[in-house]
Amino acid sequence: MNFIRFTLGSFKIIFRGSKTYYIWLIILFLLFIWGALGYSTQLSEGLIKTHMRDSVSWAFYIGNFTFLVGIAAAAVMLVIPAYVYNWKPIKEIVIFGELLAVCAVVMSISFIVVDIGNPLRFWHMLPIVGTMNFPSSMLSWDFFFLFFYLILNLMVVSYLLYSIFYKKEYRKSMVLPLVFISIPMAVGIHTVTAFLYNALPARPFWNSALLAPRFLASAFCSGPAILLILFQILRKMTRFEIKDEAIWKIAELMVYAMFIYLFFTIAELFKEFYSGTEHILYWKYLLFGIGDNKEIIVYSWASITMGCMAFVIFLIPKTRKNFTTLNIGAILIYASVYVEKGIALIIPGFTPDVLGQIYVYTPSFIEIRTAVMIFSLGSLIFTFLVKIAIAIVFEDYNIDHLTKSSQTTKGEVTG
């Protein structure tokens, strides 16, 4: 009964806010509708409305899916210092990392749904109900890890907010085991996603043992980059106090992840170019183009340049602790990883195809609108969750206040 009252009270919270809050919701809602109308065209006419073909069968949707799985996994960057080392400045804000992870998983699963064409096929992803082809199908493993990770984060966040809502101390014996399970699960979701690519032996561009470590390293760059920006926005727009030292520590952890990612990438490039096998063809298409086909060179080098610039910014303490340069670096690393996952990872893996042909892929307008639909949905969910979390933490709308206000309103109407 208490949990039902907590849920109802949380729903009341999301309908109360300032004019700026409602304008933001309207913008996101309009973007969602605009994107959904585009997706409806794909639903009625099929995947032919996208630019994906037999030669490039994974593209923009799967690139976004891969990127968002990394964002979800990045929550572990806050969970470890908060719960393992009990570092108070990050422990105070770790809940926002877990909320972001929840939204990222929802969006990543949504990209799977739109990529399979008919969404009714999604029931095959559900255990017992559908035909998952478990354990032979890597996608079934990926969905299992994502779903379990989503449930874990929801349970932790809901229980913590529930305890604050009723002014009770949370039981460590209940929270800590879930948190410690979520750490290997966070590593697992992106590792299994990398295995999706590794499991395709006909695509040598992805047949690297370093792919999973590279995925994790890039995730620990892009996810915290979003959090750095969000924390500053929350600090200005709400009463939530986020200490500078927490932001500096996240930025410092990102430096280590960036270095590891660059090291893995250099090691991969050395292996490919020094050995000089026929598989180097895919890397040549990515970095230098093949003949007149130089379509993605600008994207690959833009990703490399932005990543290196961000690494330098975060490496130097003076620029890392300056909010202007910090934000520039965060945007650069976010854009670098997004381009790398969306274009530099997917397209060269299919180009040239197994017949040696080059199909030039660019996302269709329908694909872009569908992505806008999913990102706006995720932003709406994250806005609602943050709104609830902040209101409960500051006791703006506790259960007694909500009950009294509703009774008063009824009395005024009756009178």
C-alpha angles and dihedrals in degrees: 000000000000091000090053090052089047090052093048091047090051091053090052090053095059091057093057123075149105128292090261090054092053093046089053091050092049092051092051092045093051090049089050092051092047091050093044091054088055091048089051088064090056090048093053099039102027136231089315085087088067123070093241114118138167091281093052106025096157116052141123097358096049090042090057090044091054092046094050093048086059091051090052092049091051091074086084087071087071099032096059098053091038101049106015096044095022092225104177102208091058094036088063092059103030090101090070091055089052091048090051089050091054092052093044091053091049090052094045091052089047090057089054089053095052092044096056090062107224105051090209086076088069091084087075087067091061117093118245092000097062138031104264096168086225126209098011095056114079090200090060089053090049093050091047092054093044094048093046091047090050092052092047094053092044091051094049095046094043093049094048093049091043090055092049091045091059094034094244130142111250116238112246090203088064101040104038097058089053091047093050091049090051092059097066089036090057089053090044098054094058094038092055089046088057089048088059087067095037090054092068104083092180089065105068093178088074098038096103129120087215094062096089095046089047090051091053094045092051090047091055087056103045099038096053089043089064091046092052090058094041093051092054091048092048091048091055100037099042140033091252110124114220113181122228091232090062090054092046091051093051089049090050092051089051090058091061091048092049092050092050091047093050091047092052091047093050090048090052093048092049092052093050100042098038094049091045097201124161088265089074086079091085093050090048090054089050098047106024108010129235115264108309092345102099097136100130100035092096091053096046094048092042089055092048093046095048091047093051092046091050091049091054092047093051094041095061110072093212094057093036091058095045110091094213095054091035091058092045089052092047092052091046095052092044091052092043094054093041092054091043093052096039101044114000093052104039108033100050089049089065098033120116094022124222090278092052094252123138116222111190107221126195124165114263122232088252091057091050092049091048090051090050088053092054096043092048090049090051091047091051092051092047091049091052093047094048090046090054094044095050094044092051094045092052093038091234091145110020120170095260092051092050093048094047093046092051091048091048092051091051090049092051092049092048092048 
